[in-house]
Amino acid sequence: MDQTPAATARATPPWRYAVGMFGTSIPINLIKGSMILFYVDILGLDVRAYGVVMVIYAIIDALDNPLLGFLSDRTRTRFGRRRPWLLIGAPMLAACMIAFFSAPTSLEGMGLVLWFAVFAILCEAFDSMLNANYGALLPELFPAERRRAVANSLRQGFQLVALVISLALTPLLTTSVFGTETTTEGFTTTAIIYGAIAVVVIAFMTLSVRENPRYSTRERPRFLPSIGSVVRNPLFWQVGLVGACYGIAMALVLSGVQLYVRYSLGLPVANALYLQGAVIGVTALALLVWTRLVARFGAPRMWRIAFMVLAAGFVALFFASSLITGILAGAVLGLGWSGMLATNDLIVARVLDGDATRHGEHREGLFLSAFGFFGRLNGVVTGLALTSLGVFFGYNSGDDPGSDPGFAFRVYLTVYPFALTVIGAVASRFVRVPEAGAQA
C-alpha cells in the first residue's frame, strides 16, 4: 500500500520538491531560447543545416528516452531510484551547455555543424535524464490530486522564475553586460553562471526529497513488455499528441522570440527582456487562479479552456507592431500558458496513476520518457519551421536574412503556434481523461 498523502507531505514538503524545477529549467531554456540567435544569426549556420540536425537529434533522443526511463525504473539503491540519476545528470548537463555556447568563432561549414550537432544532442539527452526522473517523483510524492496540484503549481512557479532569468534576463546579459549584439563571449559567461546555479539547486532538491520505498517493488520491469504495454494504451497516444500541440507551440515561441523582437518589432534583442518579462509575469500571477479553478472544476475542463486562451494569445501577438502592443498581446499569451502549466502535467499524472492501478507496477520513469517521444517532436517541427523560412521568405541565416525577415519571424512565432494550438484545443475535447486515481 502506498504512503498516505499526509505521510508523504511530512517526508517531502512540496516546496522542496518544487524548487528542483528552477534548476532543471535554467539550462535547457537558455539552450532552446538562444540556439538560433547564437548559431544561425551570429555564427552564420545555415537554416537548412540547422533543420537537418534538429531532425537527427530528435530521432536519437526519441530512441534514448524510453531507455533512460526504463533504467531509472529498474534502479535499486539505498538512495532510491531517481536520486542517483539526478545527481549524475545535473553536472553533465551543465558541462555540455557550457561547451554548446563555447563554439570557436573560427568554426564554419561542416565544423560548425558538427559542433552544434554533438552538443545539442548531448544537452538534450542529459536534460531528458533529469526531467524523466524529476517528473516521476510528482505522482509518487503527492498521490492525492489536490496536493499534487499545489506541488505542480509551486514547481511551475519556480520554472517561471527560472524563465525570467534564463529567457528574459539572458538577452541583457549576453548582449549588454557580458558581450555585444554580434559577439559570442556573453553567451559563454552566462552559460557558466547558469550551469553553476543549476547544479547547486538540483543537488539541494535531490538530497532533500524522500522517495517512497514501497514504489520500488522487488520485481524489476522488463523492457519490451513494458514498452508494449505503454504503446497499447490509447491514452498514451491521445494525451501525448494533444500535449505535443501545446509543447511544440511554446517551443517555437521560446526559440524565436529574440529574433521576433529584432526583426518583426525592429528593436534591439535586449528588449526581449520586457516582452518575455511581461509574459512570464502574467503567467506567474495567473497560476494561483488556475490552481483554484482546477480544484473546483477539475483538471480536464480547465485544460481544454486553457488551450483556447493560448490560441487567442497568438492571434494578438500576430498583430503587435511595437513593444507596447507586444507586451499587451504577450499578457494574453501568458494567461493561456499559465493554464497549460497548471493542468497539462496533471492530465499526464492521471494517465500514470491509471497505468499503476492497472498493472500493479510504478513505471513513471518509463512512461514519462515515452511521453518524451512527443516532446522530441519539438526539435523536428522547430527545425522544419525554421527551414521553411528559407523556402518561403528567403531567411537562410543572419548573413542572408532575405527581403522581409520581420514577416518571416512573425509567421514563425504566431501563425505556426496558432495552428498547432487550435488543433490541440479541438482534439482535447475528444480525450476521455480518467478520474483522479481511477484505472485507465
Helices and strands as residue ranges (DSSP letters): H 5-11, H 14-18, H 20-35, I 36-42, H 47-74, H 83-100, H 109-141, H 145-163, I 164-169, H 170-172, I 173-177, H 185-208, G 213-215, H 223-231, H 234-259, I 260-264, G 269-271, H 272-297, H 299-318, H 323-359, H 364-393, H 405-410, I 411-415, H 416-428
